[in-house]
């Protein structure tokens, strides 16, 4: 029989929003390797299919019509989330991906993301809501460098964070930098899954690292050439500015040292 957590203990809802090509699918793949640890810690995974089918569809329907007849109004209504879950990990790494303009500033993700963010606070009411985004320097981010309109695609990650926080009243935004993606993978995964990384055995840690090593991390097809020095300098300065702004924002936790 399942029992609820003590009323004074809030479960944690870790939602991986994600951008194109950075840690895409890592949470779901790592969860397979860490099932025993998740069971010990009371962690339930909502995978990308479940999120789109049961949560995203609900939030979009309610955004269009507040009186819409939906099946799941709250995470506790989901049949696969136990009442005593201490961590609800949500893999939705495509939430910030706009196929038409992957990282463009004009109308930044507004059409796809805003209705979802508008309803997340209420959907996860009673839980501590933490939104996770992994970023990398625009200088080394494929959707920027490979585009025909690099300056328009070179969105500010700090501006993205501001837009996300505007849509949520209580959520904390956890921003992960992936200049060293392999080193970042273990703390990223254990944090989202609510696992103490010190509790991982060598086999589990190696499994996460091996999954991360097989990922491409949205590297450009071709690096910037010497004739692109001005653009290169601009993108480096943009990223450094983003990190400084993110580090000073309320409700933002910047994980940039690994």
C-alpha positions in Angstrom: 0.0 0.0 0.0 1.3 3.5 -0.9 1.3 6.2 1.7 1.7 10.0 1.2 4.8 11.9 2.2 4.5 13.7 5.6 2.7 17.0 5.0 5.7 19.1 5.9 7.9 17.5 3.2 7.3 18.7 -0.3 8.1 16.4 -3.2 10.4 17.8 -5.8 9.4 18.1 -9.5 12.5 18.3 -11.7 11.5 19.2 -15.2 14.1 19.1 -18.0 13.0 21.6 -20.5 16.1 21.4 -22.7 17.3 22.9 -26.0 18.1 21.2 -29.2 20.9 18.7 -29.1 22.1 19.2 -25.5 21.6 16.2 -23.2 18.6 15.2 -25.4 17.3 11.9 -24.2 20.0 11.6 -21.5 17.6 11.5 -18.6 15.5 8.6 -20.0 18.6 6.6 -21.0 20.3 7.1 -17.7 17.1 6.3 -15.7 17.3 2.8 -17.2 20.7 2.3 -15.7 19.7 3.8 -12.3 16.4 2.1 -11.7 17.6 0.6 -8.4 18.8 4.0 -7.1 15.6 5.7 -8.2 13.5 3.0 -6.3 15.6 3.6 -3.1 15.2 7.4 -3.4 11.5 7.3 -4.3 11.9 8.8 -7.8 9.4 8.5 -10.5 10.2 9.3 -14.1 7.7 10.9 -16.5 9.2 10.3 -19.9 8.9 12.5 -23.0 6.0 10.5 -24.4 4.1 10.7 -21.2 4.8 14.4 -20.8 3.5 15.2 -24.3 0.5 12.9 -24.0 -0.7 13.6 -20.5 0.8 17.0 -19.4 1.6 19.1 -22.4 -1.8 18.3 -24.0 -3.6 19.2 -20.8 -1.8 22.5 -20.4 -2.3 23.5 -24.1 -6.0 22.6 -23.9 -6.5 24.7 -20.7 -4.6 27.6 -22.2 -7.0 27.6 -25.2 -10.1 27.0 -23.0 -9.9 27.2 -19.2 -13.1 25.1 -19.1 -11.8 22.3 -21.3 -12.6 18.8 -20.2 -9.2 17.3 -19.4 -8.3 14.0 -17.7 -5.3 15.2 -15.6 -5.5 18.5 -13.8 -2.7 17.8 -11.3 0.4 15.6 -11.2 -1.1 13.5 -8.4 -3.9 12.5 -10.8 -1.4 10.7 -13.1 -1.8 7.0 -12.5 1.9 6.2 -12.7 3.0 8.8 -10.1 2.9 7.2 -6.6 1.5 9.4 -3.8 4.7 8.9 -1.8 7.0 9.9 -4.7 9.8 12.1 -3.3 11.1 13.2 -6.7 9.1 13.5 -10.0 11.6 13.7 -12.8 10.2 14.9 -16.1 12.1 14.4 -19.3 10.9 16.9 -21.9 14.1 17.9 -23.6 12.4 19.2 -26.7 10.3 21.8 -24.8 12.5 24.7 -25.8 13.0 23.5 -29.4 11.3 25.4 -32.2 12.0 23.5 -35.4 11.6 26.6 -37.5 13.8 28.9 -35.4 15.8 26.8 -33.0 17.3 29.5 -30.9 16.1 32.8 -32.4 15.3 35.8 -30.3 12.3 37.2 -32.1 9.2 35.6 -30.5 11.5 33.3 -28.5 9.7 30.0 -28.3 6.5 31.9 -27.4 4.1 29.8 -29.4 5.2 26.5 -28.1 6.5 27.2 -24.6 4.4 29.9 -23.0 1.1 28.0 -22.7 3.1 25.1 -21.1 5.0 27.3 -18.6 1.8 29.2 -17.8 0.3 26.1 -16.3 3.2 24.3 -14.8 3.0 26.0 -11.4 -0.6 24.9 -11.0 -0.1 21.4 -12.4 2.7 20.8 -9.9 1.1 22.7 -7.0 2.3 21.3 -3.7 5.7 20.2 -5.1 8.9 22.2 -5.3 9.1 23.0 -9.0 12.6 23.1 -10.5 13.1 23.7 -14.2 16.4 22.5 -15.8 18.1 23.9 -18.9 21.5 22.9 -20.2 23.3 25.5 -22.4 26.6 25.9 -24.1 28.6 28.8 -25.6 26.8 30.1 -28.8 30.2 30.0 -30.4 30.1 26.2 -30.3 26.4 25.6 -30.7 25.4 24.0 -34.0 22.0 25.5 -34.5 23.6 29.0 -34.3 26.8 28.4 -36.3 25.2 26.2 -39.0 22.3 28.6 -39.6 22.2 31.1 -42.5 21.3 33.9 -40.2 23.7 33.5 -37.3 23.1 36.8 -35.5 19.3 36.2 -35.4 19.8 32.6 -34.1 22.4 33.7 -31.5 19.9 34.2 -28.7 20.9 35.2 -25.2 20.5 32.4 -22.7 20.0 35.0 -20.0 17.1 36.5 -21.9 15.7 33.0 -22.3 15.9 32.6 -18.6 14.1 35.8 -17.9 11.2 34.8 -20.2 10.9 31.4 -18.5 10.8 33.0 -15.0 8.2 35.6 -16.1 5.9 32.6 -16.8 6.3 30.9 -13.5 5.7 32.5 -10.1 7.6 30.0 -7.9 9.7 27.7 -10.0 13.5 27.7 -9.6 15.5 27.6 -12.9 18.6 25.4 -12.8 21.0 26.3 -15.6 23.7 23.8 -16.5 26.7 24.8 -18.7 28.2 22.0 -20.8 31.6 23.2 -21.8 32.7 19.9 -20.3 29.7 17.7 -21.1 31.1 14.4 -19.9 32.0 15.9 -16.5 28.6 17.6 -16.3 26.6 14.5 -17.1 26.7 12.7 -13.7 25.8 15.7 -11.5 23.1 16.7 -14.1 21.5 13.3 -14.0 21.7 12.7 -10.3 20.2 16.1 -9.5 17.2 15.6 -11.9 16.6 12.1 -10.6 17.0 13.1 -7.0 19.9 10.7 -6.3 23.0 11.4 -4.2 25.8 11.1 -6.7 28.1 9.8 -3.9 25.7 6.7 -3.7 26.5 5.7 -7.3 28.5 2.6 -7.7 31.3 2.6 -10.3 29.2 0.6 -12.8 26.3 3.1 -12.6 28.7 6.1 -12.9 30.4 4.5 -15.9 27.1 3.8 -17.6 26.1 7.5 -17.4 29.5 8.6 -18.7 29.3 6.1 -21.6 25.9 7.4 -22.6 27.2 11.0 -22.5 30.3 10.1 -24.6 28.0 8.8 -27.4 26.2 12.2 -27.6 27.1 14.9 -30.1 26.1 17.9 -28.0 25.0 20.0 -31.0 28.5 20.7 -32.2 28.6 22.8 -35.4 29.2 21.0 -38.7 32.1 23.3 -39.4 33.8 25.6 -36.8 34.0 29.3 -37.4 36.9 30.3 -39.7 39.4 33.1 -39.2 37.3 35.3 -41.5 34.5 35.0 -38.8 36.6 36.6 -36.0 34.2 39.4 -35.4 31.3 37.1 -35.0 33.4 34.7 -32.9 34.3 37.6 -30.5 30.7 38.7 -30.4 29.4 35.2 -29.5 32.1 34.7 -26.8 31.2 38.1 -25.3 27.5 37.2 -25.4 28.0 34.0 -23.6 30.2 35.6 -20.9 27.5 38.3 -20.5 24.9 35.6 -20.2 26.8 33.8 -17.4 27.2 37.0 -15.5 23.5 37.8 -15.8 22.4 34.3 -14.9 24.6 34.3 -11.8 22.9 37.4 -10.5 19.3 36.4 -11.2 16.8 35.5 -8.4 15.4 32.0 -8.7 18.3 30.9 -10.9 20.9 28.4 -9.9 23.9 28.4 -12.2 25.9 25.2 -12.3 29.0 26.2 -14.3 32.0 24.6 -12.4 32.8 21.0 -13.0 
